[in-house]
Amino acid sequence: CTGPDGEDSAIKRILSDNTLPPANGGILDILVVSKDAVWQGDAGKAFEKHFIGMVYGLPQPEPRFTVRQVDPSEFSELLQRSRYIFLLDAKADTTNLLYEKDKWARGQLIVHMSAASEEELTKAIQASRKTIGERLEQEERDRLTEKSKLLSLTEYPEFFQKHGLKLDIPKDFALSVATEDVVVYWKTTTRSDNGIIIYVGDLPKEGAVIGNEVIPLRDSLTKLYVPGEREGSFMTTEDLIKPQLNPVDFEGRFALETRGLWRTVGDIMGGPFVGYAIYDDKNDRMIYIESFIMAPQKKKRRSLFELEALIRSLRLD
C-alpha cells in the first residue's frame, strides 16, 4: 500500500540514495549545459560576468566559481554525475527558475533556467544571480561541513565549554594556543599553512561604530597569538588593500563578515583571511572567528572557501 505523500516521498528518496552514484566535481565547480550559440551570446556573457567574477581579498585573481560549458549533444552520462549543473533553455514557453536535487547523482543540485528568448534568459540570469550564487555556496558549505564532521576532533579545550561553543574541527588541525578567551588551531601541509582563531570578549561600548572595531580587534589578537617565523615578527592586516566588511546573519545573530589580506610585520609572509565578528546580544558578548591561509604561489580560493565553511559551522548556545 502507499502511505501519505510525505512518507511516500521519503521512501523514494531513500531508495534513490541507495542506487544513485555519488556526485563528482571540485569545490564550487559548475557545469553549464546550453546550446553553444546561447553560451556565446548575451546570456552566456551574463552568466560568465556574474559567476566567474573575481573573489575579493585574494592575492591573485581567482574566479568565484569554476565554470565549464557543454552543448546538450555532449552532455554524457559521465557529465550527468556533476555536482552542480545549470540547464539553460532559451526556447521555453515561459521564464522559469527551478532547483532539482539528486536527479542523476547523490549530493547533486541542478538549476533549471528557462525563458522564451535569449534576451529574456539574459534578464533572468541577471535578476537571479545573487540568489542562485548564495544557494550554491550554502549547498557547498553544508557538504563540506558534513564531511568535516566525520573527521573531527573528539576532545576540546575548556574554552568551548566555558563559552557554550561547538565547532567540528578536523583532526589534522593542531591546537597551538588555548586561554580562557582565545584558541588558535593550525594545519600544516606541504602546500599550505592554515589557521583558525576564535576569541570571545565584551561587546563594543555603547555608541561605538561597530565596523571600526573589527580590524583593531583582529590586529590585537594576531599580534599576540600568531607570530611569524622570525623572532619578533607577527601577523597584521594588510592596509594597502582595504578589507571588505559585509553584514551577514550568523546563527540568528548580526555579524560582520571581513575579507582581506594579511602580512607579517618583520617578515615577508602573507595571504588571505576571512573572519566573522558576531554580535551576540543575547549573551552580551562578541565572538570573533577567523580562518587564514598561507600558500605561496598556489591558488587559494578553494582552500579558503573550505576553511570558511568550517568556521561558518560554529554553533552558539
SULPE-V948668 format. One record per pair of residues at least 24 apart in sequence whose ideal C-beta (glycine too) atoms are under 10 Angstrom apart, sorted by the first residue. I is the first residue (numbers start at 0). GAP is how many residues later the second one is. D is the distance in whole Angstrom. If there is no record, write none. Layout:
BEGIN
{{I	GAP	D} {I	GAP	D}}
END
This chain:
BEGIN
{{12	88	9} {12	89	8} {15	85	10} {15	86	6} {15	87	9} {15	90	8} {16	85	7} {16	89	6} {16	90	9} {17	88	9} {18	87	9} {19	61	9} {19	82	6} {19	83	9} {19	84	7} {19	85	5} {19	86	5} {19	87	9} {19	88	8} {20	56	10} {20	59	10} {20	60	6} {20	83	8} {20	84	5} {20	85	7} {20	87	10} {21	59	8} {21	61	9} {21	83	6} {21	84	5} {21	85	6} {21	86	9} {22	57	10} {22	58	6} {22	59	7} {22	60	4} {22	61	8} {22	62	9} {22	79	8} {22	81	8} {22	82	4} {22	83	6} {22	84	4} {22	85	4} {22	86	8} {22	120	9} {23	54	9} {23	55	10} {23	57	5} {23	58	7} {23	59	7} {23	81	7} {23	83	9} {23	84	9} {24	41	9} {24	43	10} {24	54	10} {24	56	8} {24	57	5} {24	58	4} {24	59	7} {24	60	9} {24	80	10} {24	82	10} {24	83	9} {25	40	7} {25	57	9} {25	276	7} {26	38	9} {26	39	8} {26	56	9} {26	113	6} {26	116	9} {26	117	7} {26	274	8} {26	275	4} {26	276	9} {26	278	6} {26	279	6} {26	282	9} {27	27	10} {27	35	9} {27	36	7} {27	37	5} {27	38	6} {27	39	9} {27	55	9} {27	56	8} {27	105	10} {27	108	7} {27	109	7} {27	111	10} {27	112	6} {27	273	8} {27	274	7} {27	277	6} {28	36	7} {28	37	5} {28	38	8} {28	39	7} {28	53	7} {28	54	7} {28	55	7} {28	111	10} {28	273	9} {29	34	10} {29	35	5} {29	36	7} {29	37	5} {29	38	7} {29	39	9} {29	52	8} {29	53	9} {29	54	5} {29	55	8} {29	56	6} {29	81	9} {29	106	7} {30	35	10} {30	36	8} {30	37	6} {30	38	8} {30	39	7} {30	44	8} {30	48	6} {30	49	9} {30	50	10} {30	51	4} {30	52	8} {30	53	7} {30	54	5} {30	55	7} {30	56	10} {30	79	10} {31	35	6} {31	36	7} {31	37	4} {31	38	7} {31	52	10} {31	53	8} {31	54	5} {31	55	8} {31	56	6} {31	79	9} {31	81	10} {32	35	10} {32	36	8} {32	37	6} {32	38	8} {32	39	6} {32	40	10} {32	41	9} {32	42	5} {32	46	8} {32	47	9} {32	49	9} {32	52	6} {32	53	7} {32	54	5} {32	55	7} {32	56	9} {32	77	9} {33	35	6} {33	36	8} {33	37	7} {33	38	8} {33	41	10} {33	52	8} {33	53	8} {33	54	4} {33	55	8} {33	56	8} {33	79	9} {33	87	9} {34	34	10} {34	36	6} {34	37	7} {34	38	9} {34	53	8} {34	54	9} {34	55	7} {34	56	9} {34	83	10} {35	33	8} {35	34	9} {35	35	5} {35	36	10} {35	37	9} {35	38	9} {36	34	9} {36	53	9} {36	81	8} {37	31	9} {37	33	9} {37	50	6} {37	51	8} {37	52	5} {37	53	9} {37	80	6} {37	83	7} {37	84	10} {38	30	5} {38	31	9} {38	32	8} {38	49	8} {39	29	9} {40	49	8} {40	77	5} {40	78	9} {40	80	9} {40	81	8} {41	76	6} {41	77	7} {41	79	8} {41	80	5} {41	81	10} {41	83	9} {41	84	10} {42	45	7} {42	47	6} {42	70	9} {42	72	8} {42	74	9} {42	75	5} {42	76	8} {42	77	9} {42	78	4} {42	79	5} {42	80	9} {42	81	9} {42	82	6} {42	83	10} {43	25	7} {43	44	8} {43	74	9} {43	77	10} {43	78	9} {43	81	9} {44	77	8} {44	80	10} {45	72	10} {45	75	8} {45	76	5} {45	77	9} {45	78	9} {45	79	5} {45	80	6} {45	83	8} {46	39	8} {46	41	8} {46	66	9} {46	74	9} {46	75	9} {46	78	5} {46	79	9} {46	82	8} {47	77	10} {48	76	9} {48	77	9} {48	80	9} {49	75	7} {49	76	7} {49	78	9} {49	79	4} {49	80	8} {49	82	9} {49	83	7} {50	35	9} {50	74	9} {50	78	7} {50	81	8} {50	82	7} {50	85	9} {52	76	9} {52	80	9} {53	247	9} {54	204	8} {54	217	9} {54	245	9} {54	246	5} {54	249	8} {54	250	9} {55	185	9} {55	187	9} {55	188	5} {55	190	10} {55	203	5} {55	204	8} {55	216	9} {55	218	10} {56	181	10} {56	184	8} {56	185	10} {56	186	7} {56	187	6} {56	201	9} {56	202	4} {56	203	5} {56	204	6} {56	205	10} {56	215	5} {56	216	8} {56	217	7} {56	243	10} {56	247	8} {57	201	9} {57	202	10} {57	203	8} {57	213	9} {57	214	5} {57	235	10} {57	241	9} {57	242	6} {57	243	6} {57	246	7} {58	179	9} {58	182	9} {58	202	6} {58	211	7} {58	212	7} {58	213	6} {58	236	9} {58	237	9} {58	241	7} {59	212	10} {59	237	9} {59	238	9} {59	239	7} {59	240	8} {59	241	9} {60	240	10} {61	210	10} {61	237	6} {61	238	7} {61	239	4} {61	240	9} {61	242	9} {62	238	7} {63	69	7} {63	72	9} {63	73	9} {63	237	8} {63	241	9} {64	68	8} {64	71	7} {64	72	9} {64	75	10} {64	236	9} {65	235	9} {65	236	9} {76	27	8} {78	25	9} {79	24	4} {79	25	7} {79	28	9} {79	30	9} {80	24	4} {80	25	9} {80	26	10} {80	27	8} {81	26	7} {81	27	10} {81	28	9} {82	24	6} {82	25	6} {82	26	7} {82	27	10} {82	53	10} {82	56	9} {82	57	8} {82	60	8} {83	24	8} {83	25	6} {83	26	8} {83	27	8} {83	51	10} {83	52	6} {83	55	8} {83	56	8} {84	24	8} {84	25	5} {84	26	7} {84	27	9} {85	24	8} {85	25	5} {85	26	8} {85	27	6} {85	39	9} {85	46	9} {85	50	10} {86	24	7} {86	25	5} {86	26	7} {86	27	8} {87	24	9} {87	25	5} {87	26	8} {87	27	9} {87	30	10} {87	33	7} {87	36	9} {87	37	8} {88	24	7} {88	25	4} {88	26	7} {88	27	10} {88	32	8} {89	24	8} {89	25	6} {89	26	8} {89	27	6} {89	28	5} {89	29	9} {89	30	8} {89	31	5} {89	32	9} {89	34	10} {90	24	8} {90	25	7} {90	26	8} {90	27	9} {90	30	9} {91	24	6} {91	25	9} {91	28	9} {91	29	9} {93	26	9} {94	25	5} {94	26	8} {94	28	8} {94	29	5} {94	32	9} {94	33	10} {95	28	8} {96	27	7} {96	28	10} {96	30	9} {96	31	6} {96	34	8} {96	35	8} {98	33	9} {98	36	7} {98	40	10} {100	38	9} {106	32	9} {106	35	10} {106	36	6} {106	39	9} {107	31	10} {108	26	8} {108	27	7} {108	30	5} {108	31	9} {108	34	10} {110	24	8} {110	25	8} {136	168	8} {136	171	9} {136	172	9} {136	175	10} {137	171	10} {137	174	9} {139	165	7} {139	166	9} {139	168	10} {139	169	7} {140	164	8} {140	165	9} {140	167	7} {140	168	4} {140	169	9} {140	171	6} {140	172	8} {141	167	8} {141	170	10} {141	171	9} {142	166	8} {143	161	8} {143	162	6} {143	163	9} {143	164	9} {143	165	4} {143	166	7} {143	168	9} {143	169	9} {144	164	6} {144	165	7} {144	167	8} {144	168	4} {145	167	9} {146	159	9} {146	162	9} {146	163	10} {147	25	10} {147	158	9} {147	161	8} {147	162	6} {147	165	7} {148	164	8} {151	158	10} {151	161	10} {152	32	9} {155	27	9} {156	26	6} {157	25	10} {158	24	5} {158	39	8} {158	40	10} {158	41	8} {159	38	9} {159	154	10} {160	156	10} {161	38	8} {162	35	9} {162	36	10} {162	37	5} {162	117	10} {162	120	9} {162	122	8} {162	124	8} {162	153	9} {162	154	8} {163	36	9} {163	116	10} {163	119	8} {163	121	10} {163	151	9} {163	152	7} {163	153	3} {164	33	7} {164	35	8} {164	122	7} {164	124	9} {164	149	6} {164	150	7} {164	151	6} {164	152	7} {165	147	9} {165	148	7} {165	149	4} {165	150	8} {165	151	8} {166	29	8} {166	31	8} {166	122	8} {166	143	8} {166	144	8} {166	146	7} {166	147	5} {166	148	7} {167	142	8} {167	145	6} {167	146	9} {167	147	9} {168	27	7} {168	29	10} {168	141	7} {168	142	10} {168	144	10} {169	24	10} {169	136	10} {169	140	8} {172	137	9} {175	49	8} {175	50	9} {175	51	10} {176	44	10} {176	47	9} {176	48	5} {176	49	9} {178	45	10} {178	46	9} {180	40	10} {180	104	10} {181	39	7} {181	42	8} {181	43	6} {181	106	9} {182	42	9} {182	106	10} {183	37	9} {183	38	9} {183	40	10} {183	41	5} {183	42	7} {183	106	10} {184	106	9} {184	125	10} {185	40	9} {186	106	9} {186	120	9} {187	106	10} {188	106	9} {188	114	10} {190	102	10} {190	104	6} {190	105	10} {190	106	10} {190	107	6} {190	112	8} {191	79	8} {191	101	6} {191	102	6} {191	103	4} {191	104	9} {191	106	6} {191	108	8} {191	111	6} {191	112	10} {191	115	10} {192	76	9} {192	78	8} {192	99	9} {192	100	7} {192	101	5} {192	102	8} {192	103	10} {193	77	10} {193	97	7} {193	98	7} {193	99	5} {193	100	8} {193	101	8} {193	109	7} {193	110	9} {193	112	9} {193	113	6} {193	116	9} {194	27	9} {194	30	10} {194	31	7} {194	40	9} {194	67	10} {194	76	10} {194	78	9} {194	95	8} {194	96	7} {194	97	5} {194	98	8} {194	99	8} {194	112	9} {195	93	7} {195	94	7} {195	95	5} {195	96	8} {195	111	7} {195	114	7} {195	115	6} {195	118	10} {196	24	6} {196	25	7} {196	28	6} {196	29	7} {196	38	10} {196	76	9} {196	78	8} {196	91	8} {196	92	7} {196	93	5} {196	94	8} {196	95	8} {196	114	9} {197	89	7} {197	90	7} {197	91	5} {197	92	8} {197	113	8} {197	116	8} {198	26	9} {198	76	10} {198	78	10} {198	87	8} {198	88	7} {198	89	5} {198	90	8} {198	91	9} {199	78	9} {199	80	9} {199	83	9} {199	85	6} {199	86	8} {199	87	5} {199	88	8} {199	89	9} {200	84	7} {200	85	6} {200	86	8} {200	87	8} {201	82	8} {201	83	7} {201	84	7} {202	76	7} {202	77	8} {202	78	7} {202	80	9} {202	81	6} {202	82	6} {202	83	5} {203	73	9} {203	75	8} {203	82	7} {209	35	9} {209	37	10} {209	44	9} {209	46	7} {209	67	8} {209	69	7} {209	76	9} {210	34	5} {210	36	9} {210	45	6} {210	47	9} {210	66	9} {211	33	10} {212	43	9} {212	64	7} {212	66	10} {212	73	8} {212	75	10} {213	29	8} {213	31	7} {213	42	6} {213	43	10} {213	44	6} {213	61	8} {213	62	9} {213	63	5} {213	72	10} {213	74	8} {214	24	9} {214	27	9} {214	28	6} {214	30	9} {214	43	7} {214	45	8} {214	60	10} {214	62	10} {216	58	9} {216	60	7} {216	69	8} {216	71	6} {217	25	9} {217	40	7} {217	42	9} {217	44	9} {217	55	8} {217	57	6} {217	59	8} {217	70	7} {217	72	7} {217	74	10} {218	43	9} {218	46	10} {220	54	10} {220	67	7} {220	69	8} {221	40	7} {221	42	9} {221	43	10} {221	51	9} {221	68	9} {221	70	8} {222	42	8} {225	36	9} {225	38	9} {225	64	10} {225	66	8} {226	37	9} {226	39	9} {226	40	9} {227	35	10} {227	36	4} {227	37	8} {227	38	6} {227	39	4} {227	40	9} {227	41	6} {228	35	8} {228	37	10} {228	38	6} {228	39	10} {228	40	7} {229	34	8} {229	35	10} {229	36	6} {229	37	5} {229	38	9} {229	39	9} {230	35	8} {230	36	10} {231	33	8} {231	34	5} {231	35	9} {232	31	5} {232	32	6} {232	33	3} {232	34	4} {232	35	9} {232	36	8} {233	30	7} {233	31	6} {233	32	7} {233	33	9} {234	27	5} {234	28	8} {234	29	6} {234	30	8} {234	32	9} {234	34	8} {234	35	9} {234	36	10} {234	38	9} {234	57	8} {234	59	10} {235	26	7} {235	27	6} {235	28	7} {235	29	5} {235	30	10} {235	34	10} {236	24	8} {236	25	6} {236	26	8} {236	36	8} {236	38	10} {237	24	6} {237	25	5} {237	26	10} {237	32	7} {237	33	9} {237	34	9} {237	35	9} {238	24	9} {242	30	9} {242	31	10} {242	32	9} {243	30	10} {244	30	10} {244	32	9} {247	28	7} {247	30	9} {247	64	9} {248	29	10} {249	26	6} {249	27	9} {249	28	5} {249	29	9} {249	30	9} {249	37	9} {249	39	9} {249	61	10} {249	62	8} {249	64	8} {249	66	8} {250	25	10} {250	27	7} {250	29	9} {250	36	10} {250	61	9} {250	62	10} {250	63	7} {250	64	7} {250	65	5} {250	66	10} {251	28	10} {251	30	9} {251	64	8} {252	25	5} {252	26	6} {252	27	5} {252	28	7} {252	29	7} {252	30	9} {252	33	10} {252	34	9} {252	63	7} {253	24	8} {253	25	5} {253	26	9} {253	27	8} {254	24	7} {254	25	9} {254	31	10} {254	32	9} {254	33	10} {254	34	9} {255	32	10} {256	51	9} {256	55	9} {257	30	9} {257	32	8} {258	45	9} {258	49	9} {259	32	10} {260	31	10} {261	28	10} {261	30	6} {261	31	9} {261	32	9} {263	30	9} {267	28	10} {268	25	6} {268	27	8} {269	24	7} {269	26	9} {270	24	7} {270	25	8} {270	27	10} {270	29	7} {270	32	10} {270	33	9} {271	28	6} {271	29	9} {271	31	9} {271	32	6} {271	35	10} {272	31	8} {272	34	9} {272	35	10} {273	30	6} {273	31	9} {273	33	7} {273	34	5} {273	37	8} {273	38	9} {274	33	10} {274	36	8} {275	32	9} {275	35	7} {275	36	7} {275	38	8} {277	36	8} {277	38	8} {279	36	6} {281	34	8} {281	35	10} {282	33	8} {282	34	8} {284	31	10} {286	27	8} {286	29	7} {288	25	6}}
END
